[in-house]
Amino acid sequence: MKLQRLGVLIMNRFDQFLESFQDQAYALLRIVTGFLFIWHGSQKLFNFPLDFPYPLSPLIYSAAVIELIGGVLVMVGFLTRSVAFLCSGTMAFAYWWAHGMNGFFPMVNHGEISALYCFIFLFVASKGAGIWSIDSVMKR
């Protein structure tokens, strides 16, 4: 019984510790997601850091511009809600256009990244920029 109470006490303290860093963890999620998204656009537009293996259609070119500029804006937290919503919609479209028709399971259709970006950006759009952002500085 004492061991069980000790375990509960440790978990409660651990929960309190993690809760004290929610704002910082969210900011890191936004910053890292934006940073990673930039490189998808960079690959398509500049063949950097890897060559893009497909020809650029106007649709793919549009997605690349959204990925590059949207990634930068989400990363720095500027116009975050509207830009993240646009990025979320872009990734939802990318999932169904490029992956969803190739099988039901994302592991099979290779759509995991698009699906994750879609829902992370939707979360960012609903929550806003948070700390460490241009939007938060402009609100002051």
Salt bridges, closest charged atoms under 4 A:
GLU67 OE1 - LYS44 NZ 2.89
